[in-house]
Amino acid sequence: MAMEDKHNLKDNKELQPLLVFGPPIIFPTFEAQNSHNYRFLKAFSSQDPLHQFLTEQKVDPSSIQAILCNPAQKVSADVIRFLPSLRIIVTTSAGTDHIDLVECSRHSIQVACAAGDHAGDVADMAVGLLLDVLCKISAADRHVRKRGPSMPLNVFFGSKLKGKRVGIVGLGKIGTAVAERLEAFGCSMMYNSRKEKAFISYPFYSNVVELAGDSDVLVLCCPLNEETRHIVNREVMLALGKDGCIVNVGRGGLIDEKELVQCLMEGEIGGAGLDVFENEPIVPTDLFSLDNVVLSPHASSLTSDSLDESYKLSAEALQVFFSSN
Ligand SMILES: O=CC(=O)O
């Protein structure tokens, strides 16, 4: 039997239903490579509620054992309860905050996070956003496109990255990759994390307000959970100060977004580079007119290398599950 055939889980008569919550970024490739194993139920391409979508597809909810998803769509307790045979949820992301993990453990559902090694991509985005805010690259670009190269220069006075004191919130793989990059720019690092790290020489702060008070820049890289929700609130922003800058490549819910918008509009902080938002895909429109804010649509890990790797790991996780069940 050819190697590829051995990996086929079922013959074509018995394709496993795989419920897919979007978005279909490189899903066509994934689909082509795995169509011999799964019947793809593309919930991402329907506006209907799940029960209606499955009825239209003539699929019995109790036949579904697996979901493939990413942070763009929540896998709520209601969804989990609606699928009585659900046994595994595979997310192509590193973060799992879009999945109701409590409900999963209540029903003994495995959660596989299939993110490839994309910490470096996310760290690149963090540094890119920071440079953009400090050097006003996007603001200057908008100006040139609208009005040509002559400009009131004072509008574009930037600030240099070298020498900045950077407070990293969450010194995991991403935070460490950010620190490595910013060291090369001559920044000094300090950090907040759940626990002090034994072999890290950067100063540790257990208190984020104190970290902000000693930083010029805060970079948020930690996961979102009940302890970290709104870890950056108004008090933290006021401690960061009027020249301070926030970069968020973690999750929107790490910042109290209403307060962030307020602080930016009142000039209580100097700027922000944001790849994530509290109610994605909604971005507060008040931010659109601010030249000291750079916005990105949760795109830091959307490099073709990382996506390929994530979908490969997702396929492996599903294959391991179905071949042992
Ligand atoms: O946001 C992206 C991820 O969690 O991988």
The ligand as an SDF file (V2000), in Angstrom:
LIG
                    3D

  5  4  0  0  0  0  0  0  0  0999 V2000
   -3.1840   35.2050   17.4270 O   0  0  0  0  0  0  0  0  0  0  0  0
   -2.6090   34.2710   17.0100 C   0  0  0  0  0  0  0  0  0  0  0  0
   -2.3820   33.0610   17.7590 C   0  0  0  0  0  0  0  0  0  0  0  0
   -2.8680   32.9200   18.8980 O   0  0  0  0  0  0  0  0  0  0  0  0
   -1.7070   32.1700   17.2170 O   0  0  0  0  0  0  0  0  0  0  0  0
  1  2  2  0
  2  3  1  0
  3  4  2  0
  3  5  1  0
M  END
$$$$
